[in-house]
Amino acid sequence: MTTSKKMKKGLAVAIFTFAVVTGLFAQNSATINADAGKHIINKHVYGHFAEHLGACIYGGFYVGDTNKIIPNTNGVRNDIIDALKKLKVPNLRWPGGCFADTYHWKDGVGPKANRPSIVNRWWGGVTEDNSFGTHDFLNMCELIGATPYLAGNVGSGTVQELADWVEYVNGKPNTSPMSTWRVKNGRTEPWGVNIWGVGNEAWGCGGNMKPEYYANVFRQYATYMTDWTNSDKLFRVASGANVDDYNWTEVLMRDIPHHMMEGVALHHYANVKWTEKGSATNYTEAQYFATIKSALRMEELVTRHSTIMDKYDPRKRVALVVDEWGGWYEVEPGTNPGFLYQQNTIRDAMIAGVTLNIFNNHSDRVRMANLAQTVNVLQAVILTNKEKMITTPTYHVMEMYNVHQDATMLPIQLTTNDYVFGAEKLPAVSVSASKNAAAVTHISLVNIDASKEQTISIDLRGAKYNAVTGRILTSKKLQDFNSFDEPNKIQPTVFNGAKLSGTSIQVKLPPFSVVVLTLK
Ligand code: AHR
């Protein structure tokens, strides 16, 4: 070898070594312990949220029981019922949100013609005629196959009013004033609602309370929320912290006896900045990066709130309930700012994918969550326009991930490359895995990188698999979305980028993609 050839070879080796050491050629890798799962991914982590806000209920779910144009069952759109059944919605939260603390449920039962109208003071100041009330919601949940999650009014209601609501929906027929009234209003058997929110955002729209004060109020309300069914024990959720208000969780866990409280809530929304949320569809890569960074903050929030809960509840009796999460952007131009109507792009699919992976991986403590909101509001899974209905990229992620519901979470060790933008970086790959009752393993992977494919090598320990199949959700452009003109622009397709060899799988994840693998 000539001196110049030797020098070139030496230089090549040095560059290669530098690249490996600095991570330029770093390989994403994960080890999944398929025989080491301990915690069930509670199906309720895949919950949804329907508030009397904008066109979520009126003009969304509910088109009125005299509507002859849009096919419906008792006023609820049949196409929405079908789409949500396919999603396997485990629970649906209602009637708010901020609206819940202004809602007086007795206004929404009995003959519709006699129901009073109110003004929806939080959302657009529109008239709320109470035509969609308790019976409408609970019957709709039965059609969808979802467990109802009722949010009680603590901010402007009374203890008696909430106790009456529990009695109305759960009391044995004709055994009490409320259960007798229910029968008179057309429903004999109780619905048996066991998930109850005791107020919402008590630190803000739910009464601007301090945590010590709210803890006392919660104790009082919870005392009178009787278990009328004697079979379904009530699951009472305390209004939880705003994002990183760790003191809120600390005070609630310290001051509320744990036999009175089954869950503590947490709310976190993703956007560029709270004061500059950015457009839902027209964003730069910098805004994409900032929004995903904000969504990924859920990992830190869940970890830190859980650590506080562990201090007071090491046996993890009380669940962390993330009952509002999702992307929150500027409303679509020309729409009512109080209606929070926004489009939903592949960026929202990334948010859903990484957030659900975080929840799955924290299944020991996060046992319920609600995406905000189901139809026409914030990170919706469904958008409607008169008789048209479309499903969003977020819908598809929720549908692809529903294989994890009630499966055993499999622990994972992940080493990931960075997605670098400017001077900042984020973990490019996110992953979670579960094994279901039929011993089928599912692995959900997200590559958030806006331009680079990521290859990941997954080492599977403790199980033997013969075949891998997969589905992928991605798009051509980072700003793509489904519209009423192109409703199927983004939808899951067959994924052929995974190769199984022995106990290892190599997976090629295109930029901004969500993949779910099935291993048998
Ligand atoms: O989801 C929209 C609103 O966000 C809810 O009504 C409220 O709880 C939160 O601030």
Boltz pocket constraint, residues with backbone or C-beta under 6 A from the ligand:
constraints:
  - pocket:
      binder: B
      contacts: [[A, 51], [A, 96], [A, 97], [A, 98], [A, 99], [A, 200], [A, 201], [A, 324], [A, 372], [A, 373], [A, 378]]
      max_distance: 6.0
